[in-house]
Amino acid sequence: MAEHLPNASTDDPGAVADLVVELLASAGRQGIAPKEIYEEVDSVFHLVSEAMQHRGGGLAG
């Protein structure tokens, strides 16, 4: 996921929230409803925030 995020690292909640809005809008354009996303992950905000902090990728251990 990190490779699809902007080339920046931030812990600013406002910036992460903006990315979440963009993610949900992009998914909507692809025909993916927010409900489908939230069935897969508990918190999109947390997911994006973690991805921004761990841009190297890989699995959490």
N, CA and C of each residue as an Amber inpcrd file, in Angstrom:
protein
   183
   0.8100000  -1.1910000   0.0000000   0.0000000   0.0000000   0.0000000
   0.8600000   1.2630000   0.0000000   1.9590000   1.2240000   0.7030000
   2.7800000   2.4240000   0.8520000   3.2480000   2.9840000  -0.4850000
   3.4450000   2.1140000  -1.4720000   3.9090000   2.6060000  -2.7700000
   2.8640000   3.4500000  -3.4850000   1.6280000   3.4250000  -3.0270000
   0.5670000   4.2260000  -3.6260000   0.3210000   5.5350000  -2.8890000
   1.0520000   5.7690000  -1.8190000   0.8930000   6.9940000  -1.0330000
   1.8670000   8.0550000  -1.5280000   1.5880000   9.3190000  -1.2030000
   2.5190000  10.3840000  -1.5850000   3.9060000  10.1170000  -1.0100000
   4.9060000  10.6290000  -1.6650000   6.2850000  10.4340000  -1.2230000
   6.5980000  11.3750000  -0.0660000   5.9340000  11.1460000   1.0380000
   6.1260000  11.9420000   2.2470000   5.7170000  11.0950000   3.4250000
   6.2670000  11.4090000   4.5760000   5.8860000  10.7180000   5.8010000
   5.3100000  11.7540000   6.7450000   4.1750000  11.4470000   7.3350000
   3.5570000  12.4010000   8.2360000   2.7860000  11.6820000   9.3190000
   2.7240000  12.3120000  10.4630000   1.8550000  11.8170000  11.5190000
   0.7590000  12.8500000  11.7970000   0.6190000  13.8170000  10.8880000
  -0.4120000  14.8560000  10.9960000  -1.7770000  14.2310000  10.7220000
  -2.6610000  14.1970000  11.7230000  -3.9740000  13.5790000  11.5390000
  -4.7880000  14.2140000  10.4170000  -4.6400000  15.5020000  10.2040000
  -5.3700000  16.1730000   9.1280000  -4.9290000  15.6920000   7.7590000
  -3.6170000  15.5230000   7.5880000  -3.0860000  15.0370000   6.3150000
  -3.5120000  13.5930000   6.0730000  -3.4950000  12.7820000   7.1150000
  -3.9220000  11.3880000   6.9840000  -5.4120000  11.3350000   6.6430000
  -6.2070000  12.1750000   7.2960000  -7.6500000  12.2120000   7.0070000
  -7.8970000  12.6050000   5.5570000  -7.1170000  13.5560000   5.0350000
  -7.2570000  13.9440000   3.6230000  -6.9510000  12.7650000   2.7050000
  -5.9340000  11.9900000   3.0510000  -5.5880000  10.8130000   2.2510000
  -6.6990000   9.7640000   2.3080000  -7.3280000   9.6160000   3.4600000
  -8.4410000   8.6690000   3.5940000  -9.5930000   9.0910000   2.6830000
  -9.8950000  10.3830000   2.6670000 -10.9620000  10.8880000   1.7980000
 -10.6230000  10.5920000   0.3370000  -9.3690000  10.8380000  -0.0510000
  -8.9450000  10.5610000  -1.4210000  -9.0400000   9.0650000  -1.7350000
  -8.6310000   8.2350000  -0.7810000  -8.6830000   6.7920000  -0.9750000
 -10.1150000   6.3270000  -1.1920000 -11.0370000   6.7800000  -0.3460000
 -12.4310000   6.3700000  -0.4640000 -13.0570000   6.8870000  -1.7640000
 -12.6850000   8.0960000  -2.1700000 -13.2040000   8.6480000  -3.4240000
 -12.6780000   7.8450000  -4.6130000 -11.4000000   7.5110000  -4.5770000
 -10.8060000   6.7160000  -5.6540000 -11.4490000   5.3330000  -5.7220000
 -11.6560000   4.7250000  -4.5890000 -12.3220000   3.4190000  -4.5540000
 -13.7290000   3.5300000  -5.1230000 -14.4330000   4.6010000  -4.7670000
 -15.7870000   4.8110000  -5.2850000 -15.8060000   4.9160000  -6.7990000
 -14.8060000   5.5870000  -7.3670000 -14.7220000   5.7000000  -8.8230000
 -14.4850000   4.3460000  -9.4830000 -13.9120000   3.4230000  -8.7220000
 -13.6610000   2.0720000  -9.2290000 -14.8160000   1.1190000  -8.9100000
 -15.8720000   1.6630000  -8.3170000 -17.0410000   0.8470000  -8.0100000
 -16.9780000   0.1140000  -6.6830000 -16.0620000   0.5180000  -5.8210000
 -15.9280000  -0.1090000  -4.5070000 -16.5810000   0.7940000  -3.4660000
 -17.6180000   0.3100000  -2.8300000 -18.3410000   1.0870000  -1.8280000
 -17.5530000   1.1250000  -0.5160000 -17.6400000   2.2370000   0.2250000
 -16.9730000   2.3040000   1.5290000 -17.3320000   1.1250000   2.4360000
 -18.5670000   0.6660000   2.3480000 -19.0030000  -0.4730000   3.1690000
 -18.1200000  -1.6920000   2.9130000 -17.7630000  -1.9070000   1.6550000
 -16.9050000  -3.0500000   1.3110000 -15.5220000  -2.9080000   1.9380000
 -15.0040000  -1.7000000   1.9490000 -13.6840000  -1.4470000   2.5260000
 -13.7260000  -1.6900000   4.0260000 -14.7580000  -1.1540000   4.6760000
 -14.8530000  -1.2990000   6.1240000 -15.1940000  -2.7150000   6.5580000
 -15.6220000  -3.5730000   5.6370000 -15.7860000  -4.9890000   5.9570000
 -14.4220000  -5.6810000   6.0300000 -13.4320000  -5.1050000   5.3570000
 -12.0970000  -5.6920000   5.3100000 -11.1510000  -5.1290000   6.3710000
 -11.2920000  -3.8470000   6.6960000 -10.4140000  -3.2110000   7.6880000
 -11.2640000  -2.4630000   8.7010000 -10.8260000  -2.4720000   9.9500000
 -11.5700000  -1.7820000  10.9940000 -11.4740000  -0.2650000  10.8600000
 -10.2800000   0.2230000  10.5170000 -10.0700000   1.6620000  10.4570000
  -9.1860000   2.0040000   9.2590000  -9.7720000   2.6530000   8.2770000
  -8.9960000   3.0950000   7.1210000  -7.9840000   4.1470000   7.5680000
  -8.3840000   5.0050000   8.4990000  -7.4840000   6.0290000   9.0280000
  -6.2330000   5.3720000   9.6200000  -6.4340000   4.3620000  10.4510000
  -5.3030000   3.6720000  11.0760000  -4.4330000   2.9860000  10.0150000
  -5.0590000   2.3710000   9.0490000  -4.3380000   1.6900000   7.9780000
  -3.4430000   2.6600000   7.2070000  -4.0050000   3.8080000   6.8160000
  -3.2340000   4.8060000   6.0670000  -2.1330000   5.3900000   6.9470000
  -2.4600000   5.6760000   8.1960000  -1.4720000   6.2180000   9.1230000
  -0.2940000   5.2670000   9.2890000  -0.5800000   3.9930000   9.4910000
   0.4820000   2.9910000   9.6200000   1.3030000   2.8970000   8.3370000
   0.6480000   2.9310000   7.2000000   1.3610000   2.8560000   5.9190000
   2.2910000   4.0570000   5.7450000   1.8460000   5.2170000   6.1730000
   2.6840000   6.4180000   6.0590000   3.9110000   6.3150000   6.9550000
   3.7680000   5.6890000   8.0990000   4.8870000   5.5780000   9.0360000
   5.8460000   4.4420000   8.6730000   5.3640000   3.4450000   7.9380000
   6.1730000   2.2850000   7.5850000   6.2650000   2.1580000   6.0760000
   6.8150000   3.1500000   5.4590000   6.8600000   3.2240000   4.0080000
   7.7220000   2.1510000   3.3780000   8.5570000   1.4650000   4.1530000
   9.4180000   0.4300000   3.6080000   8.6460000  -0.8150000   3.1950000
   7.4130000  -0.9250000   3.6550000   6.5910000  -2.0850000   3.3160000
   6.9420000  -3.2850000   4.1710000   6.5150000  -4.4380000   3.7430000
   6.7580000  -5.6590000   4.4960000   5.6290000  -5.9450000   5.4570000
   5.7620000  -7.0550000   6.1270000   4.7230000  -7.4790000   7.0710000
   5.1020000  -7.0480000   8.4860000   4.0880000  -6.6510000   9.2400000
   4.3100000  -6.2900000  10.6340000   4.6310000  -7.5560000  11.4100000
   5.5060000  -7.4330000  12.3640000   5.8970000  -8.6240000  13.1070000
   5.5390000  -8.6090000  14.5060000
